Amino acid sequence: MSALGLIAGGGELPRAVAMAARNAGRAVFVVPLTGSVTEDWIKDFPHEFLSPGEPGRIIKALKGAGVAEVLLAGKVDRPKFQDLKLDAKGVLLLPKAIAAAKKGDDALLRFIVGICEDEGLTAISVAQAAPALVAEEGVLGAVVPDAEHRADIERAFKIVHALGALDVGQAAVVCEGLALSVEAAEGTDAMLLRIPGLRESLRGTADKKRGVLAKALKPLQDAKTDMPVVGVQTVKNAAAAFLAGIAVEAGAALILDKQAVAAEADRLGLFVVGVKP
Amino acid sequence: MSALGLIAGGGELPRAVAMAARNAGRAVFVVPLTGSVTEDWIKDFPHEFLSPGEPGRIIKALKGAGVAEVLLAGKVDRPKFQDLKLDAKGVLLLPKAIAAAKKGDDALLRFIVGICEDEGLTAISVAQAAPALVAEEGVLGAVVPDAEHRADIERAFKIVHALGALDVGQAAVVCEGLALSVEAAEGTDAMLLRIPGLRESLRGTADKKRGVLAKALKPLQDAKTDMPVVGVQTVKNAAAAFLAGIAVEAGAALILDKQAVAAEADRLGLFVVGVKP
């Protein structure tokens, strides 16, 4: 099996993917994107820091490392194009990249993946590179959603799908039918942070957990870029927002460390459930 | 012309409606909803405070004041049903009201309006009761949106319409194609407050205004309840979020004091535009 090429943005996901692939016996070469990655774990892998404006050098580095399959994972800031470090290919493609970036962050990620594919690399999904991370159907841990939670989950997925179709966000919180909070550029963590600021009649409290966080793949995403991710911190944040639980789509979301997530969910009294889309 | 019956929630809108109707020579009787209205202006009008759980008494009060046309305006908190003051009709209708409330705040408002109509009152829109408040097509003030702003306005309306169809919210902020912020239960003001917390590369700054706030009627709203409202405070809040301007749908949004809004927009360098839906 050829080495896995991991173009890495920020956050916990790229590390989890790299570790899972290495644990499965595969060589991993990392291209951390300058400006987006500051994490320490990069040092444990062969790597070369490059700018998203240097697609020519990114492809050269990956091919030089014997990579045939490539994966883009992690958070990538929309770059300031006027400050971007560019190689020759980057200069050529910049107008298209700016146009893509205007359609949303995902469009930019898809654009970068597309360049790799044009150069003969095969883009694969996190699910293919690290199948152990993919959410399965059913409850993780001991807490189970009731019928009202199931109704909230259904409504939250409807909202997320509508938003995702417009490349807006991939998460929403619904509490007894009411949409409390919807994700756009701020990200899921910041979205959860504002729940306690809502009127108490609308949300849960420390004593009575209410409402559900749902995360789903944007319909535009082809699972090669930015799959929704749930980790231990997501469970902690959902608990701090007084939520009753978290729902993801089975097969279309990642759970970074299933054992640790289940343990934390049990400790805090939340459910974490994978639902067939 | 019969007296106008105004079932009033919180916020600036009910006062603006009552003043506009009285300025046009019409008698106004107000039913401020307990728990939602604390404003002082009520004292200037004949009124009776009642709970949203007392539809029988609300209708009796309105009919006693010679009201034939009724209007519900302002913010109504989803009540805690276990604490709600109920009359006989309220007890009868409570199960339906709870079911309606679970579908979102708008469903509850539509339910209250529906009860009035069942009792022979005619529900009218703010546009009918106070046509001077309705947004018109074109720019209000001296600042004009450019082509990029127009593109952001179009994308923001697409997002708001998709959200509105699901009874989620009625406002969104888009900046150069990227959805920065989407309204749910927190309301437009709180939604704008979080823009400065986003990464600077995504948003405007004090020196360079970027992005557009769009507000639109939810497709489910029949304009008898919760039309989107822009006032002087909205302009101030949009400026504090470093936005370039505000867009509403002509004929389907309210501008509380057009002269004051235009003056504030000019002072802060923002556009305020009504767009044909």
Contacts between the chains, C-beta under 8 A, distances in Angstrom:
chain1	res1	chain2	res2	distance
A	77	B	199	6.4
A	77	B	201	6.3
A	78	B	178	6.9
A	78	B	201	6.2
A	78	B	202	6.5
A	79	B	201	7.5
A	80	B	201	5.3
A	101	B	177	7.4
A	102	B	176	5.7
A	102	B	177	3.4
A	102	B	178	7.5
A	103	B	177	5.6
A	104	B	177	6.5
A	104	B	178	5.8
A	104	B	179	7.1
A	105	B	178	7.0
A	155	B	166	7.9
A	158	B	166	6.2
A	159	B	163	7.5
A	159	B	166	5.4
A	159	B	168	5.8
A	162	B	162	4.7
A	162	B	163	7.0
A	162	B	165	7.3
A	162	B	166	5.9
A	163	B	159	7.5
A	163	B	162	7.0
A	163	B	163	7.3
A	163	B	182	7.1
A	165	B	162	7.3
A	166	B	155	8.0
A	166	B	158	6.2
A	166	B	159	5.4
A	166	B	162	5.9
A	166	B	179	7.3
A	167	B	179	7.5
A	168	B	159	5.8
A	168	B	172	7.9
A	168	B	179	4.2
A	168	B	182	6.2
A	169	B	179	7.1
A	169	B	182	7.0
A	172	B	168	7.9
A	172	B	184	7.5
A	173	B	184	7.8
A	176	B	102	5.7
A	177	B	101	7.4
A	177	B	102	3.4
A	177	B	103	5.6
A	177	B	104	6.4
A	178	B	78	6.8
A	178	B	102	7.6
A	178	B	104	5.8
A	178	B	105	6.9
A	178	B	185	6.0
A	179	B	104	7.1
A	179	B	166	7.3
A	179	B	167	7.5
A	179	B	168	4.2
A	179	B	169	7.1
A	179	B	184	4.5
A	179	B	185	6.4
A	180	B	184	5.8
A	180	B	185	4.7
A	180	B	186	7.9
A	181	B	184	5.1
A	181	B	185	6.9
A	181	B	186	6.9
A	182	B	163	7.1
A	182	B	168	6.2
A	182	B	169	7.0
A	182	B	182	4.7
A	182	B	183	7.6
A	182	B	184	4.5
A	183	B	182	7.6
A	184	B	172	7.5
A	184	B	173	7.8
A	184	B	179	4.5
A	184	B	180	5.8
A	184	B	181	5.1
A	184	B	182	4.5
A	185	B	178	6.0
A	185	B	179	6.4
A	185	B	180	4.7
A	185	B	181	6.9
A	185	B	198	5.7
A	185	B	202	5.6
A	186	B	180	8.0
A	186	B	181	7.0
A	186	B	194	6.2
A	186	B	197	7.3
A	186	B	198	6.3
A	190	B	194	7.3
A	190	B	197	7.3
A	194	B	186	6.2
A	194	B	190	7.3
A	194	B	194	7.1
A	197	B	186	7.3
A	197	B	190	7.3
A	198	B	185	5.7
A	198	B	186	6.2
A	199	B	77	6.4
A	201	B	77	6.2
A	201	B	78	6.2
A	201	B	79	7.5
A	201	B	80	5.3
A	202	B	78	6.4
A	202	B	185	5.6
